[in-house]
Amino acid sequence: MRVEVLLFGPLADAAGRDSLSVNTDATQPTARDVLDALTQAQPAMRSMLTACRLAVNHAFADDATLIRAGDEVAVIGLVSGG
């Protein structure tokens, strides 16, 4: 399944764009499958991705969250502030 993943901040800068499409072998991929596919597709971002989480449809996802066609998937990196 092909999944469009939104990128923000340093991840978008590293990729040179604000989204990437990744392919997974799973017909019903999980958030972990998508994050693994993104890491494989963008090895230069591997160190940044280890500290990131996925959000699916505006909610943080755990590794087992299923990704369905049409879901909005975004990588959320570390943030700080007050």
N, CA, C and O atoms as a GROMACS GRO file, in nm:
protein
  328
    1MET      N    1   0.084  -0.118   0.000
    1MET     CA    2   0.000   0.000   0.000
    1MET      C    3   0.089   0.124   0.000
    1MET      O    4   0.189   0.130   0.071
    2ARG      N    5   0.052   0.222  -0.079
    2ARG     CA    6   0.125   0.349  -0.083
    2ARG      C    7   0.061   0.444   0.017
    2ARG      O    8  -0.061   0.461   0.022
    3VAL      N    9   0.148   0.507   0.099
    3VAL     CA   10   0.101   0.599   0.202
    3VAL      C   11   0.173   0.732   0.186
    3VAL      O   12   0.296   0.735   0.177
    4GLU      N   13   0.099   0.839   0.184
    4GLU     CA   14   0.155   0.975   0.180
    4GLU      C   15   0.177   1.019   0.325
    4GLU      O   16   0.085   1.015   0.407
    5VAL      N   17   0.300   1.061   0.355
    5VAL     CA   18   0.337   1.098   0.491
    5VAL      C   19   0.376   1.246   0.493
    5VAL      O   20   0.465   1.288   0.419
    6LEU      N   21   0.311   1.323   0.578
    6LEU     CA   22   0.342   1.465   0.593
    6LEU      C   23   0.464   1.483   0.682
    6LEU      O   24   0.480   1.411   0.781
    7LEU      N   25   0.549   1.578   0.646
    7LEU     CA   26   0.672   1.607   0.722
    7LEU      C   27   0.670   1.753   0.764
    7LEU      O   28   0.616   1.839   0.693
    8PHE      N   29   0.729   1.781   0.880
    8PHE     CA   30   0.736   1.917   0.931
    8PHE      C   31   0.876   1.947   0.982
    8PHE      O   32   0.954   1.856   1.012
    9GLY      N   33   0.908   2.076   0.991
    9GLY     CA   34   1.032   2.122   1.054
    9GLY      C   35   1.156   2.060   0.994
    9GLY      O   36   1.170   2.053   0.872
   10PRO      N   37   1.248   2.013   1.082
   10PRO     CA   38   1.375   1.959   1.035
   10PRO      C   39   1.360   1.839   0.941
   10PRO      O   40   1.443   1.819   0.853
   11LEU      N   41   1.256   1.759   0.961
   11LEU     CA   42   1.235   1.644   0.871
   11LEU      C   43   1.201   1.692   0.731
   11LEU      O   44   1.252   1.637   0.633
   12ALA      N   45   1.116   1.792   0.720
   12ALA     CA   46   1.083   1.848   0.589
   12ALA      C   47   1.206   1.911   0.525
   12ALA      O   48   1.228   1.899   0.404
   13ASP      N   49   1.286   1.978   0.607
   13ASP     CA   50   1.410   2.037   0.555
   13ASP      C   51   1.504   1.929   0.503
   13ASP      O   52   1.564   1.944   0.396
   14ALA      N   53   1.519   1.820   0.579
   14ALA     CA   54   1.609   1.712   0.539
   14ALA      C   55   1.562   1.643   0.411
   14ALA      O   56   1.644   1.604   0.328
   15ALA      N   57   1.431   1.629   0.395
   15ALA     CA   58   1.377   1.564   0.275
   15ALA      C   59   1.368   1.660   0.157
   15ALA      O   60   1.358   1.617   0.042
   16GLY      N   61   1.370   1.791   0.186
   16GLY     CA   62   1.356   1.889   0.080
   16GLY      C   63   1.214   1.903   0.030
   16GLY      O   64   1.190   1.955  -0.079
   17ARG      N   65   1.118   1.857   0.110
   17ARG     CA   66   0.976   1.867   0.075
   17ARG      C   67   0.892   1.845   0.200
   17ARG      O   68   0.943   1.803   0.304
   18ASP      N   69   0.763   1.872   0.188
   18ASP     CA   70   0.678   1.861   0.307
   18ASP      C   71   0.597   1.732   0.313
   18ASP      O   72   0.514   1.715   0.402
   19SER      N   73   0.623   1.640   0.218
   19SER     CA   74   0.560   1.509   0.225
   19SER      C   75   0.640   1.410   0.141
   19SER      O   76   0.714   1.447   0.050
   20LEU      N   77   0.624   1.284   0.175
   20LEU     CA   78   0.686   1.175   0.100
   20LEU      C   79   0.586   1.063   0.086
   20LEU      O   80   0.503   1.041   0.174
   21SER      N   81   0.593   0.992  -0.025
   21SER     CA   82   0.513   0.871  -0.042
   21SER      C   83   0.602   0.751  -0.014
   21SER      O   84   0.715   0.743  -0.063
   22VAL      N   85   0.550   0.659   0.065
   22VAL     CA   86   0.624   0.536   0.092
   22VAL      C   87   0.534   0.418   0.060
   22VAL      O   88   0.412   0.427   0.067
   23ASN      N   89   0.597   0.308   0.024
   23ASN     CA   90   0.524   0.184  -0.004
   23ASN      C   91   0.552   0.084   0.106
   23ASN      O   92   0.664   0.070   0.154
   24THR      N   93   0.446   0.014   0.146
   24THR     CA   94   0.462  -0.097   0.239
   24THR      C   95   0.413  -0.222   0.170
   24THR      O   96   0.328  -0.216   0.081
   25ASP      N   97   0.466  -0.336   0.212
   25ASP     CA   98   0.422  -0.463   0.156
   25ASP      C   99   0.286  -0.504   0.210
   25ASP      O  100   0.216  -0.585   0.149
   26ALA      N  101   0.250  -0.450   0.324
   26ALA     CA  102   0.125  -0.488   0.389
   26ALA      C  103   0.006  -0.425   0.319
   26ALA      O  104   0.012  -0.309   0.278
   27THR      N  105  -0.102  -0.500   0.305
   27THR     CA  106  -0.224  -0.443   0.249
   27THR      C  107  -0.296  -0.360   0.355
   27THR      O  108  -0.372  -0.269   0.321
   28GLN      N  109  -0.275  -0.391   0.481
   28GLN     CA  110  -0.331  -0.314   0.593
   28GLN      C  111  -0.214  -0.279   0.686
   28GLN      O  112  -0.199  -0.341   0.792
   29PRO      N  113  -0.132  -0.180   0.648
   29PRO     CA  114  -0.012  -0.150   0.726
   29PRO      C  115  -0.046  -0.087   0.861
   29PRO      O  116  -0.152  -0.027   0.880
   30THR      N  117   0.047  -0.104   0.953
   30THR     CA  118   0.038  -0.038   1.083
   30THR      C  119   0.125   0.087   1.081
   30THR      O  120   0.202   0.109   0.987
   31ALA      N  121   0.111   0.167   1.184
   31ALA     CA  122   0.197   0.286   1.196
   31ALA      C  123   0.344   0.245   1.197
   31ALA      O  124   0.427   0.314   1.138
   32ARG      N  125   0.378   0.135   1.262
   32ARG     CA  126   0.517   0.087   1.264
   32ARG      C  127   0.563   0.052   1.124
   32ARG      O  128   0.676   0.083   1.087
   33ASP      N  129   0.478  -0.013   1.044
   33ASP     CA  130   0.514  -0.048   0.906
   33ASP      C  131   0.547   0.078   0.826
   33ASP      O  132   0.643   0.081   0.749
   34VAL      N  133   0.466   0.182   0.844
   34VAL     CA  134   0.487   0.306   0.770
   34VAL      C  135   0.615   0.375   0.815
   34VAL      O  136   0.693   0.422   0.732
   35LEU      N  137   0.639   0.380   0.945
   35LEU     CA  138   0.761   0.443   0.995
   35LEU      C  139   0.884   0.366   0.948
   35LEU      O  140   0.985   0.426   0.913
   36ASP      N  141   0.877   0.232   0.948
   36ASP     CA  142   0.988   0.150   0.898
   36ASP      C  143   1.012   0.175   0.749
   36ASP      O  144   1.126   0.186   0.705
   37ALA      N  145   0.904   0.185   0.672
   37ALA     CA  146   0.917   0.211   0.528
   37ALA      C  147   0.978   0.348   0.503
   37ALA      O  148   1.058   0.365   0.411
   38LEU      N  149   0.941   0.446   0.585
   38LEU     CA  150   0.997   0.580   0.571
   38LEU      C  151   1.146   0.579   0.604
   38LEU      O  152   1.225   0.643   0.535
   39THR      N  153   1.184   0.506   0.707
   39THR     CA  154   1.325   0.495   0.744
   39THR      C  155   1.406   0.429   0.633
   39THR      O  156   1.517   0.471   0.603
   40GLN      N  157   1.349   0.326   0.570
   40GLN     CA  158   1.418   0.260   0.459
   40GLN      C  159   1.428   0.350   0.337
   40GLN      O  160   1.530   0.350   0.267
   41ALA      N  161   1.324   0.426   0.312
   41ALA     CA  162   1.323   0.514   0.194
   41ALA      C  163   1.414   0.635   0.212
   41ALA      O  164   1.465   0.689   0.113
   42GLN      N  165   1.434   0.678   0.336
   42GLN     CA  166   1.514   0.798   0.364
   42GLN      C  167   1.620   0.767   0.471
   42GLN      O  168   1.608   0.815   0.584
   43PRO      N  169   1.721   0.688   0.439
   43PRO     CA  170   1.820   0.650   0.540
   43PRO      C  171   1.893   0.769   0.602
   43PRO      O  172   1.940   0.759   0.715
   44ALA      N  173   1.902   0.880   0.532
   44ALA     CA  174   1.969   0.998   0.588
   44ALA      C  175   1.890   1.057   0.704
   44ALA      O  176   1.945   1.131   0.786
   45MET      N  177   1.762   1.026   0.712
   45MET     CA  178   1.678   1.079   0.820
   45MET      C  179   1.663   0.980   0.936
   45MET      O  180   1.592   1.007   1.032
   46ARG      N  181   1.730   0.866   0.928
   46ARG     CA  182   1.715   0.759   1.026
   46ARG      C  183   1.733   0.808   1.170
   46ARG      O  184   1.652   0.775   1.256
   47SER      N  185   1.837   0.884   1.196
   47SER     CA  186   1.863   0.928   1.334
   47SER      C  187   1.754   1.022   1.384
   47SER      O  188   1.720   1.019   1.503
   48MET      N  189   1.698   1.104   1.297
   48MET     CA  190   1.589   1.193   1.338
   48MET      C  191   1.460   1.114   1.360
   48MET      O  192   1.383   1.146   1.450
   49LEU      N  193   1.436   1.012   1.279
   49LEU     CA  194   1.311   0.937   1.288
   49LEU      C  195   1.301   0.853   1.415
   49LEU      O  196   1.191   0.818   1.457
   50THR      N  197   1.415   0.819   1.475
   50THR     CA  198   1.409   0.737   1.597
   50THR      C  199   1.340   0.810   1.712
   50THR      O  200   1.290   0.746   1.805
   51ALA      N  201   1.337   0.942   1.707
   51ALA     CA  202   1.274   1.021   1.814
   51ALA      C  203   1.137   1.074   1.773
   51ALA      O  204   1.084   1.164   1.838
   52CYS      N  205   1.080   1.019   1.667
   52CYS     CA  206   0.952   1.068   1.614
   52CYS      C  207   0.839   0.970   1.640
   52CYS      O  208   0.860   0.851   1.665
   53ARG      N  209   0.718   1.024   1.633
   53ARG     CA  210   0.597   0.944   1.638
   53ARG      C  211   0.512   0.977   1.517
   53ARG      O  212   0.529   1.081   1.454
   54LEU      N  213   0.423   0.887   1.485
   54LEU     CA  214   0.328   0.913   1.379
   54LEU      C  215   0.197   0.962   1.438
   54LEU      O  216   0.157   0.921   1.547
   55ALA      N  217   0.133   1.048   1.365
   55ALA     CA  218  -0.004   1.087   1.397
   55ALA      C  219  -0.089   1.042   1.278
   55ALA      O  220  -0.050   1.059   1.163
   56VAL      N  221  -0.204   0.986   1.309
   56VAL     CA  222  -0.297   0.941   1.206
   56VAL      C  223  -0.429   1.013   1.230
   56VAL      O  224  -0.491   1.001   1.336
   57ASN      N  225  -0.470   1.088   1.130
   57ASN     CA  226  -0.594   1.165   1.139
   57ASN      C  227  -0.596   1.254   1.264
   57ASN      O  228  -0.695   1.259   1.337
   58HIS      N  229  -0.484   1.324   1.286
   58HIS     CA  230  -0.470   1.425   1.391
   58HIS      C  231  -0.462   1.368   1.532
   58HIS      O  232  -0.486   1.441   1.629
   59ALA      N  233  -0.431   1.240   1.546
   59ALA     CA  234  -0.416   1.180   1.680
   59ALA      C  235  -0.288   1.096   1.680
   59ALA      O  236  -0.259   1.025   1.584
   60PHE      N  237  -0.213   1.104   1.791
   60PHE     CA  238  -0.094   1.021   1.800
   60PHE      C  239  -0.131   0.874   1.785
   60PHE      O  240  -0.234   0.829   1.836
   61ALA      N  241  -0.047   0.801   1.714
   61ALA     CA  242  -0.072   0.660   1.687
   61ALA      C  243   0.032   0.575   1.757
   61ALA      O  244   0.149   0.613   1.764
   62ASP      N  245  -0.011   0.460   1.809
   62ASP     CA  246   0.088   0.366   1.861
   62ASP      C  247   0.131   0.276   1.745
   62ASP      O  248   0.074   0.284   1.636
   63ASP      N  249   0.229   0.191   1.768
   63ASP     CA  250   0.284   0.109   1.660
   63ASP      C  251   0.180   0.021   1.592
   63ASP      O  252   0.192  -0.008   1.473
   64ALA      N  253   0.079  -0.022   1.665
   64ALA     CA  254  -0.020  -0.116   1.611
   64ALA      C  255  -0.138  -0.049   1.541
   64ALA      O  256  -0.224  -0.118   1.488
   65THR      N  257  -0.142   0.084   1.540
   65THR     CA  258  -0.253   0.154   1.475
   65THR      C  259  -0.255   0.121   1.326
   65THR      O  260  -0.154   0.135   1.257
   66LEU      N  261  -0.371   0.078   1.278
   66LEU     CA  262  -0.385   0.044   1.136
   66LEU      C  263  -0.400   0.170   1.052
   66LEU      O  264  -0.468   0.265   1.091
   67ILE      N  265  -0.335   0.169   0.938
   67ILE     CA  266  -0.343   0.279   0.843
   67ILE      C  267  -0.435   0.234   0.730
   67ILE      O  268  -0.417   0.128   0.671
   68ARG      N  269  -0.534   0.316   0.702
   68ARG     CA  270  -0.630   0.285   0.596
   68ARG      C  271  -0.614   0.385   0.482
   68ARG      O  272  -0.564   0.496   0.501
   69ALA      N  273  -0.657   0.345   0.365
   69ALA     CA  274  -0.653   0.434   0.249
   69ALA      C  275  -0.725   0.563   0.284
   69ALA      O  276  -0.836   0.560   0.338
   70GLY      N  277  -0.664   0.676   0.254
   70GLY     CA  278  -0.726   0.806   0.279
   70GLY      C  279  -0.693   0.866   0.414
   70GLY      O  280  -0.726   0.982   0.439
   71ASP      N  281  -0.627   0.789   0.503
   71ASP     CA  282  -0.588   0.846   0.633
   71ASP      C  283  -0.482   0.953   0.613
   71ASP      O  284  -0.398   0.942   0.524
   72GLU      N  285  -0.487   1.055   0.696
   72GLU     CA  286  -0.381   1.155   0.700
   72GLU      C  287  -0.274   1.106   0.796
   72GLU      O  288  -0.302   1.085   0.915
   73VAL      N  289  -0.153   1.088   0.746
   73VAL     CA  290  -0.043   1.037   0.826
   73VAL      C  291   0.066   1.143   0.831
   73VAL      O  292   0.106   1.196   0.728
   74ALA      N  293   0.112   1.174   0.951
   74ALA     CA  294   0.216   1.278   0.966
   74ALA      C  295   0.320   1.228   1.065
   74ALA      O  296   0.289   1.157   1.161
   75VAL      N  297   0.445   1.267   1.040
   75VAL     CA  298   0.552   1.239   1.134
   75VAL      C  299   0.565   1.359   1.226
   75VAL      O  300   0.580   1.472   1.181
   76ILE      N  301   0.558   1.333   1.356
   76ILE     CA  302   0.569   1.438   1.456
   76ILE      C  303   0.704   1.420   1.526
   76ILE      O  304   0.727   1.320   1.594
   77GLY      N  305   0.790   1.519   1.509
   77GLY     CA  306   0.922   1.514   1.572
   77GLY      C  307   0.919   1.573   1.711
   77GLY      O  308   0.814   1.616   1.760
   78LEU      N  309   1.034   1.575   1.773
   78LEU     CA  310   1.045   1.635   1.906
   78LEU      C  311   1.016   1.782   1.898
   78LEU      O  312   1.060   1.851   1.806
   79VAL      N  313   0.942   1.831   1.994
   79VAL     CA  314   0.913   1.973   2.004
   79VAL      C  315   0.943   2.019   2.144
   79VAL      O  316   0.939   1.942   2.240
   80SER      N  317   0.974   2.146   2.156
   80SER     CA  318   0.995   2.202   2.289
   80SER      C  319   0.934   2.341   2.292
   80SER      O  320   0.901   2.399   2.188
   81GLY      N  321   0.921   2.391   2.407
   81GLY     CA  322   0.863   2.524   2.420
   81GLY      C  323   0.786   2.534   2.549
   81GLY      O  324   0.784   2.440   2.629
   82GLY      N  325   0.724   2.645   2.568
   82GLY     CA  326   0.653   2.660   2.693
   82GLY      C  327   0.524   2.734   2.673
   82GLY      O  328   0.450   2.755   2.769
   0.00000   0.00000   0.00000
